[in-house]
Structures are given as structure tokens and as C-alpha cells.
Amino acid sequence: MVSGGLALFFLVLAVALLIVLTARVKLNAFLALLIVAYAYGMAIGLPPLEIINHIRGGFGGTLGYIGIVIIAGTIMGTVLEKTGAAYSMTNAILKVVGKKRSPLAMSMAGYVVSIPVFCDSGYVILSPLNKALAKETGQSMAVMAVALATGLYATHTMVPPTPGPIAAAGIVGADLGAVIGLGLLVSIPAMLAGYIWAVKFACKYKIEPKLAEDYETIKAKYGDLPSTFLSFLPLLVPIALILLKSLAEFPTKPLGEGGFATFLRFVGDPVTALIIGVLLSFLLVKKEALTEAINDWSAEGIRNAALILAITGAGGAFGRVLQNSPMVDFIENNLATLPLGIFLPFIISAAIKSAQGSSTVAIITTASIMAPLLAGLGLNPALTVIAIGAGAMVVSHANDSYFWVVSQFSDMEVSTAYKTYTTATLVEGSVAFALVAVLSFIV
């Protein structure tokens, strides 16, 4: 087997190959990750059969831990989208904040909606309302687009049950409750940074919304929306249960060690909590559509989860090969003496994100790289996941599908999207990491 230094050099080449395969060749990330895993294993001199065993073990081990959670989360997001619950949550936030602060309302709505729903889907769902409010309040679409897009982005990259952070938590072995808690703590200032950038900078670019329907027409089209309470319930209950599980397992045992603590550990397990969230989401469905929801909507959610499952498993396979590389000991013995700390996962994630576009691929790949290094570098696993998520925002540009969703649905020219939205993702990710850096001295 090669030396640790040479294995690290091959890792740099492997990441470069991954970027070329996904960004230039346009190869699916699942195949790209597996190809890179094979190539890296052979380059460092692992026996061929051992490479296969590591790939199988990493793929199965990762999905065994996190697969059900990802599927349940996507089913729940599909139900929230199709029942109009996402719109109901937005409407509730709008009533509190007011139409005069419509950019803040849309930023907050995006923040909430993107916890269970992918940011791309969330933007499409909320885009008609965003345009209608821009027309109603006289706001530029540049302001409204950046406010909504950055609100969605904050939780998409840092707060489970969004698949990327869930997968990263599984790969590095982080407590999911701690990831949720830290993710919420860091993502709120990040969201506000995106909002402030929208109202202070994006306002320089005046874009009239091309509107098919006004605000009142959109409200009427949805008809009888689910109640605000029921709309938020499938989202908040799993998060609360997971956080309670983390509290029950705290070393000081604040909830004791009896039956109640055991019950909380059971219902707060991410698998149980997300299944409960799915069941609660069916309360949003009208009786006449319940059969369709249980069968067709659930199937659609599972189909939507398939690609994420494949990429997550492939990332775990790559990570298992890395864990058995001499590079691990080399980095632990050398990088541990350098003042990189929590900056290392952030900069790797930011480099991969900017190069190949997908935040989810950047999160999973970086988590796979960092997993074998955490102990040697002395990094907190949960905080590492948040640092990776912060890096996965920096920056969104033309190789990112979300960039095109934001620009095209907001009628922005590409040059304007670069000036307003791409710069906003740089600001948002940087603010998020700045807070992570502060927290690294505490947790």
C-alpha cells in the first residue's frame, strides 16, 4: 500500500475526478462516486476484493442507518406540497409579519418549508405567491427572489430532515438531535443575512413580476387550506421527538433512566419520529383523496427519494474506502497540528459545491471525506455537519440547478442573478460558518 502522503495526494486527484465527472461529463453522482471509490482504492494499493467489500459495507451501512429516514422525509414533503400545507404555513407567517414586510415573510416561509421539502420544489411551490406579493407591495422581484431563495437554502443545507444533513449525520456518526439543534441555531442568522442582502443590495435591481394571478386569486384557488396547526404538526412533532431523545441520552440523564426515558429514546429515534411525521401528514388530506395520498403520493415520495438514497449510499461506499486508507493516519498526525480545525470541512464542502453545483453531493462527499478524520482532528461530529452545510451554500451559480430555478421563476437575467443571488449565497454561507467557528470554541 502507498504512503499516507501519497494517499492524500490521490484523494485530491479523486475529488478532482469526481468534480470532472459530475460537472463536465455530467455523469450521475451515484455512478461518479462509485467510480471514484474504485479508482481511489486501486490507486492506494488496496486488494481488489477488499475494495469491493468496503464498497458494499459502506453502501449498506450508510443506508441501513439513514435510508428509512430519507424516504419518510420525502413522503412527508410530498404530502405537504400536494395538500397546500406549505402554502398554509406561508400564509400564517405572512399574517404575523404583514404584507409590508413581504420579503421577510417569504424568507421565513422558505426557511420553514425547506425543512421537509427540497429547496428547488419549495421555490416552485411558493413562486406564485412570491410574485403576487411583489406586485401587491411594489417590491422588485430581485428582492423577493433572493429573500425566498436564501430562506429555503438555510435549512436545506443545515437542518434535518432535509436529506443532505441527515445523510451527513449518518456518515460521520453525529447525533441527529444535536445536528437539528445546532442547525436551527446557525441557520436563523444565515437566513437573516440572506434577507438583509436582499433588501439592502438586491433592491438596486428593479424587476417587474410577470403575474398571471394576483394574491387574492391565488388564495381563492387553493380553496379550503389545511389549518395552520395541522400544517405545522408533521414538521414540528418529529423535530421535538428527536430533540427529546437527545435530551434523554444526555450524559447527566436529566430525564432519568426509567421507562419514560426509554420511551423517549424509542419515539425520538429518527426512524420512529419521521414515520410519526408521515402519519401526521395524512391528517392534512381530505377524506376523498386519502386513498390517493396513501398510495400514489407515497409512491411519488419514494421515487423522489431514490436518487438521494443512491447518492447517499455511494457516498458511504467512498467513505468506507477512505477509512481504510493510510491517508487517515497521515492526516491525523499532520493536519491535527495545523490551525485548520472546523475550517477544513467548510472549505472542502465549499470547493466541491462551487465546482460541481449540487449542495447534496457536496455535503455527502465532504462527510465521507471527514468521517475517518474526526477523531484525530478532535472535531465535534454534529458541528462538523453544520460546517459542511455552510460550505455547501458557497456558491450557487450556473452549474447548480437551483440557480436556474431561482433565476427563471423570477424572470431574472443571468447576469442579474449572479449579482444578486450568487453573491447572497456567498454571504449566507460565510455568515453561517462564522457562527460555526464561534460555536467550535463552546461545543
Summary of the structure (lengths in Angstrom):
residues: 443
radius of gyration: 21.6
end to end distance: 37.0
largest distance: 67.6
contacts: 1756
relative contact order: 0.16
helix: 80%
strand: 0%
